[in-house]
Amino acid sequence: MAPAIKYGMKIKKMRIISTHHSHLAAFAAFFLFILFAGISTAYADKRVALVIGNSEYRHVPRLPNPQRDALAMESKLIELGFNVTSASNTSRRNLGKKILEFGRRAHQADVALVFYAGHGIQVNGMNYIVPVDAALRDELSINEEAYKLDDLLAAIATAKTKLIFMDACRDNPFATQMQRRNNSRSVSRGLARIQTNTSGSLIAFATDPNNIALDGNGENSPFTRALLDVLPQPNLEIRLAMGRVRTKVANVTHNRQVPWVTESLFGELYLAGISGTSDDSDSSRKLTRQYDFDVDQATSVAEVTQVDAVFKYIVIRPISGGELRPGDQLYTGTPDSQAYTIQRGYSGEYSATGNINEIKVGTRLYGFK
């Protein structure tokens, strides 16, 4: 049993000061026991989250939404059973300290989740989180003043399942000023396609590689708003959830922004659980699950045409069953099959993410509606 989730509330010990109050005190103690026992068992797995929102930049104009995005995500993740650590307008020093502390808390956690809203930048194909005190006058300052995304992923590597949500692809004045001062082509807009060998992870970006995400005109950015709407939905596996997030953001932004996901998860993850089942049952929140589908009952069939070991995705071509959609899941049909999630379509073929270690060109994948 995981430790009870912290909700920022403290229960003071009650002293029974008279026999007249003894029954009332006993009833109150029993009520509190039931209340907090329910909280601690509602999500039996160990879930930890780090939520960072950087708005008040010192050397470039402030961003209006990241702090609001972070506060909203913190509240939602607490509802989903996460023990949340929050950080607002972090300096480079404090950011590094927060990530170090969180990495220790994430050790052997069932789910470790990081949400970041603020500026991000890519230099030489590497992605960085930008703290509020960064000046980034040139490329030489990047490692000293920013925090590498790969180091963040390494900090939580010992968690069983790792989720990172990066709402950090906004139009970036740091990249503009670095290019202007140094005439550098190594500083690109948006964030780069991530390269990682970390298994059991899902990394979601607010938009596709090298593109610009919108901060939004409302209380939250389009990406964060979609996460807040979709993640609390029960019976929704995380890959399908991210497909719905992608659709929502694309619709709101008229296809100018399409979130990108790279993942190597094992089995299924339901952040809001499965309705109609006990949370203590081993079907409620399994992180691994075996499949034994009858391929003759498949509603769609596709063939793997390319395996990209560098960027951790596959390309597939449908054989039967018609058009696929982002968020659709396909399986090899074997008992140990993992899910492969459709990302985007290109000229009759589709990119998909999943565990590519055991798949090769020519493998057939099956969809089941």
N, C-alpha and C positions, 0 to 999 in steps of 0.2 A: 504494500500500500504506500503510495507516494505521500509525502507530507502535505498537510492541509494548505490550500491556496491562501496566500496573503491578500487580504482585501483592505489593508490599511486601517483595520479596526483592532482595538485592544479590549480584552475582556478583563476587568478588574475582579480580583477575588472578592467574594461576598462573605461578610462576617454575619453570622446569625446573632443578633444582639438581644433577642428576647424570644421566648417560646411563642409569643403572639405572632412573630414574623416567620417562624420556622417553616410553616406550611407554604407560605408565599415564596420564601427563598428556595425551598425544595422544588416547587413548581417552576420557578424561573430557571433554576439550574438544569432541570430536565428539558425545558424548552430550548435553552441554549445548546444543550448537548445534541438534541435532535437537529437543530438548525445547522450547526457546524459539522455534524457528522454527515449531513446531506451534502454540504459544500465540499467536504474532503473526498467523498466517494463519487460525486457526480462525474468527475474526470479522474479515473483511477491511475492514469499514466502520469509521468512527470513531464510537465510542460513549462518551459521557461521562454521568455521573450525579452528582447532588447529593442526599445523603440526610441528612435532619434529623430528630432525635428530641428533643422537649422534654418532660421529665417533672418536673424539680425547680423548680416555680414558687415564687416567693418570697412572693407576696401572696395566693395561693389554695392549696388543698390540692394535693399532688402527684398526678400521674397515673402509675399503675404501669406501663403497657404501652409508651408511646411509645419509650423508649430500647431496650427489647427488640425492638420492631417495627423500629426503624431498623437495629439490628445484624443482624437476620435478613435484612432487605432488602439491606443492603450485601453480605453474603455471597452472596446469590442473584444479585445483579446482576453481581458479579465473575465468577461462573460463566457468566453470559450474555454475557461479553465486554466489560463496561463498565469504564471507568477511573473509579473512584468517589472522590468527595470527600465526607467525612462531617463532620457537625457535631452536637454533642450539647449540650443545655441552653444554647442560644445566647442571649446578651444582644442587645438591639436593635442595638447598635454592631457586634458580631461577626457577627450575621446579615446585616446590610447588606454588610459586607466580604466574607463568604463568597459571597453572591449576585453581587456585582460581579466577584470573581475567577472564579467559575464561568461567568458570562456571557461573559467573554473566552475561556475555554477552549472554550465551546460554539460559538464562531463557526465557521460552515460545517461543523459536525459533522453526520454523517449522522443520528444520533439523540442528542438531549439529553433526559435524563430527570430529573425532580425528584420525590422522595418526601418528604412531610412528615407527621409524626405529632406531635400535640400539640394545643393549643388553637387554635381559629380563631374569628373573630367577624364578623358582618356589621353594618354601620352604614350607614343610608341606601342599602341595596341593594348596597353594596360589601363585598367579602370581604377579611379581613386575617388574616395569620399573627401569632400572639401569642408574642413572646419570653418567656423565663422571668423577666426583670426588669420586665415591664410591671405597672403598678398599675391603669391605666385607670379612674380615678375618675370621669371624665365623658367626653362625646363630644369635647371640645376636645383631649383627650390622645391621641386615637386615632392621628393621623398622626405624632405624635412618638414614640409608644411601641410601635406595631405596624407591620407591613410589609404594604403593599397587594399582593394577589395579582396584580393587573394589572401592577404594576411587576416582579414576578417573571417573568411571561410576556414582558414587553418585554425583559428582560435576556437571554433566550435566543431572541429572535425571529429571529436570523440562522441558527440551526440549521435544517437541512433538514426534520427531523421533530422535533416537540416533544411530550413526554409528561409530564403532571403528575398525580401521584396524591396526593390530599388526604385523609388519614385524620384529619380535624380538625373533625368535626361533633359532638364530644362535648358532653354537658350542660355548659354553660359558666357558671361562677360570675361571670365578668366581665360577661356580659350581664345577669345578675340584679342585680348590685350597681349597674350603671350605670342600669338601669331604676328601681331603688328610690330612688337618690339624685336622679335628674333627672326622674322621671315621664315618661321618654322613650319614644315609640313607634317611634323610628327604629332602635332596637337590637332586633334580632329573634333568635330562636333558630335554631340551625343556620347554614348558609351559604346565600347567595343564588344563584339561577340566574345563571350567568356570562354576560356579554355581551362578545364579543370578535370582532374582525375578522381575527385572526391565522390565516392558512391553514396547513395542514400540522400541525395540532395536535390532541391528544386530552387532555382534562382529565377526570379521573375523581374523583368525590366518594364518600366512604364511604356516604352516603345521599342521598335525594332532597332538593331544595331546602326550606329552612325546617323540616327535620326533625332529630332527634337520633340520632346514631350511638352504638353501645355500645362501651365500652372493653374489655369482655370479661372473663371469669373465668379464662381460661387464660393461657398465656405470651404470646399475641398477641391483638390485637383481631380480630373476625370479618372485617373487610375486609382487613387485612394477611395473615391466615392464608389467605384465599382467593387473594390475589395470589401468595403463596409457593407455593401448590399448583398454580396454573393457569399462570402465566407461563412456567415452565420446560418446558412440554409442547411437543414438536416438532409441526410441521405444523398449528399453530394460529395463524390470523391474529388480530391484536390485537383487532379488533372482536368476533370470535367469542369470544376469550378473555375479554373484559370481560362478555359475555353469560353465560359460565359463572361468572365471579366473582359477578355479580349473583344468579344462581340459588343458588349456595352460601351467600351471605350471607343471602338471604331465607329459605332453608331453616333455617339455624342459628338465626336470630332470630325464626322463626315469623312472617315477613313484617312485623315491626316496623321493619326496616331494609332498604331496597332501594337499592343503589348507583346513582348517576346519572352518565351519561357524555355529554359534548358533544364533538363532534369534527368536524374538517374535513380529514382526512387525504387524501392523494393515493395511490390504489392500495392495495397490500397491504403489511403489515409483519409478519414472522414473527420474534419475538424469539429463539426457540429454533431457528430454521431449519426446513428441510424435509428430512426424512430421505430417504436414497437419492439425494441430489444433492450434488455437490461444492460447498463453500462459495465456491469461486472462480467457479462458474457464475453467469450473470446471472439465474438463476431462484431462487437460494437466498434472497436477502435483498433483493429488489427493493422499492423504495419507490414505484415507479410501475409500473403494468401495464395493458395494454390488453385489453379484453374484446371478443369477437366471438361472442356467444351466438346460437344459433338460437332465437328467441322462441317458435317453435312447439313447442319441447321444454320450455318453462317448466312447472314444477310448481305455481306460484302466480302470480297476476297481481293487482296492486293499482293504484289510481289516487290521485294526489296531490290532496287536497282543500284544503290550506292550506300556505302557505309563510310561516314566521315569520322575517323578516329580522333582527329584533332579537335573538331568543334562538337563532337559527341551528338551527332544526329544521323538519321538515315533518310534516304529518299525512296519513296515507294510509288508504284504505278498501279492504279486499280485494274483488276481483271474483270470483275463483275460486281454488281451492286450499285453502280452509279457513282455520283459525285460524293466526295467526303467533305466534312466540315471541320473547321478548327475545334478541337476539344473531343472529337470522336476518338475512341480507343479501339485498337486492334491487338490481337493476340496470336501467338504461334499455334495455339490449340493443343499444346502439350501440357502435362500436369504441372510442370514447373514454369509455365509461361509467365512473363512479365507483361505489363501493359505498355503499349507504344501509343503516344498521344499525337494526333495530327496537329501541326502548327499552322502551316500556310500552304497554298497551292500555287504551282508554277507550271503553266502550259501542259496541263494534264497530269503532272506529277505533284507529289506532296512531300514536304519535310515533316519528320516525326521525331520525337525524342523519347528516350527510354534507355534501358540497359543494353548497350550495344556490344558488350563483351562476348555474348553467346550467339550473335546473329551474323549472317553473312549474305552476300549478294545471291539472289535466287530464292531466299527464304520466303515462304508464303505466310501472310498474316490474315487473320479472319476477324470480321466484325460481327457482333451479336446485338441486335436491337431488342 
